[in-house]
Amino acid sequence: MEDLEGLRKQLNALKNIQTQGYDLNTDSTSSLFESLGINLDELSDQFDSQFENKLELRYTNNSENKEPEYAYESDSGFDLRSTEELWVQANDRKLIPTGLRFDIPDGYEIQVRSKSGLALNQGLMVLNSPGTVDSGYQGEIKVIIFNTTKEKIKIEKGQKVAQAVLCPVVNGKWVNLVKVEEIGEKDRNNKGFGSTGL
């Protein structure tokens, strides 16, 4: 935050100089910044530092399961595990507790999605995929699992049942729903299912 504040101060200094009509050296970018009294190296360091700090996702784990983690840095999601051993009947659904609660930052949501291996190998999927966990919700994450097969399937305690993906989202505090009489035309209009071909 201190680096961001430093960047803001330097940008404000630039605005002040522009409004006061200072004679600026515009021969090159570095000359321009130098005539403004801005150190390009410091500015670059401050800018870069804003992207070095990882976003913090705080959680509690009220189970014996291992802590949630990203298996690879390039992964979009981390696994959610069942806290119980239970059965999901054929063509039926079950609510699976995970023991996890999250303090989701404002402007984000957690999406609960099916795991491809679970869907392919056992025919189990997240029924409302992706499930939405709003930033204001702080209760336990539970997963609605659907058994697409004709056989009952056992879920083991500690088994991976879904994946959680932290996603940026525009939440209700930034949206003003406005009722109008008509929606203007656009290039696609009401062309929906199958309108772009197979």
N, C-alpha and C positions, 0 to 999 in steps of 0.2 A: 504494500500500500504506500510506503514511503517513496518507492521508485515512481509509482504512478503519480503521486503528488508532485514530485520533482519534474516529471514530464509536463504536467498541467501548468506548473509555474513557468517553464520555459516557453510553452505555447502562448501563455498569457503575455509574456514579455514580448513575443513576436507581434501579437495583436497591438500592444501599446506602441511599439516602435512604428508600425504601419500607420496608425492613426495620428502619430505626431509628425509624420512626413520626414523621417530621417533619410539621409542620402545613403542608399544601399548599393553595395558592390555586387552586381549581378553577373560578373564575368563567368563564374562557375558556382555550383551548388555550395562547395566548401567556402568560397569567398563570401557568398551571401550569408551563410550561417556565421562566419567569422565576423563580418561587419555587424551582425546582430548580437554578437557577444555570446553565441551559443557554441559550445564545444560538441562537434559532431560525434566524437568517440563516446563521450558521456551520454549523449542523447541516444545513440545506438545501443549502448549498454542498458540504459533504463528501459528502452523499448523491448529488447530481447528478454530482460528479466521478468517481464510481465507474463511470458509464456513458459518460463521454467518452473513456476510453482504449480503443482498439481491441484486440481479441484478436490476438496475434502468432502467425503461422504461418510458421515458418522453413523454408527449402527450399534445395536446391542444384539447379543446372541444368547437367547435363553434356551439352549439345547446342548447336547453333547457332540453335535456335529462339528466338523472342522470349520474354521473361519472362512467366510467367503473370500475369494481371491480371483484375480484374472490369471488364467493359465499362461497366457502370452501377452506381452505388452500390446500387440496388435489386435487382441480380442475386443469385440464390442461389448460382450457381456460376461457375467460371472454366474456360477451355478447356484441354484437354490436346491436345498436337500430336505427330504422328509424327516420330521422328528419322530415319526411313528412307523410301525409295521402295520400295513393294512391291505385290504383287498379291494380291487375295483372290478365290479361285475361286468359281464359282457354288455356292450352298448350302454354303459352307464357312466355316471360321473361321480367324482368324489372330491371333497375339499381337503387339500393336503396342507397341514401346518408346517412352517419352516423354522419357527422360533426366532426369526429375524425381524427387527424393527429398524427403520431408517429415519434419519433427520435429513430429508431431501432438501437441498438448497432451493430457494425461490427461483423461478424461471426454469426449473427442471421437473421431470417426472421419471419414475421408473416404469419401464415397459416389461411385462412378464411374458416371455415367449417360449414356444415349444423348443425342445432340444431335438435336433435332426436325428441323432442316433436312437433316441428313445422312440421317436415316431416311426422310424424305419424298422427297428429291430423288435419293438414290443407293441407297436400300434397305439401308443399312448401320446396324447397331445394336450396342449393347453386349450381348453374349450373356447375361451373368449380372447384368443390370441390376436393382437397383444393385449394383455390385461393392463390397465392403467392404474398406477399408484400415484396419486396427487401429492404435491409437496406439503399440503396441509395435513395429510394422513400420517399418523405416527403409531398406528396399531401394528400387530403382527402381519407379516406378509403371508397370505395363504394362496395356494394355487389350485385352480379348478382343473382337474385332470379328467379327460374323457378317454374311455377305452373303446377304440374303434373295432375291436375284434369280437369273435363269437365265444371267446373263452375268458374266464375271470383271470385277472393278473394280480400277482402279489407285488406290492411295493415294499421294499426293505427299509428299515430304519437307516437313515443316513444316505439313502439313494438319491442321486440327482434326478429331479423331476421337472426342472425348467431352468431357464436362464433369465437373468435380470439385466436390463440395459438402461443406463442412465442417459436420458435424452433431453436436450433443450426444448422448451415448449413455451408458447405464448399463453399464459394463464388468464383467467377471468378478470384480474385487476387491470389488465392492459387492453381489454376489448369492450367496446360499447356496442351492444346489440341494438341495431336500429331497424325498426319495421318500416318497410316502404311499400308502395302500391305495386311497383313493378321493378324487375331486375333488368338492367340494360343488356343489350346483345353483345356477345363476344364471338370469337372465331369458331368455337366448338358448340356453343349454345347448349341444347338439351341432348346432344348425341352422346349416348352412354354406352351400355354393355355391347361390346363387339363392334363399335362404330369405327375403330381404327383397323379392322380386319383381323385375320387369324395370325 
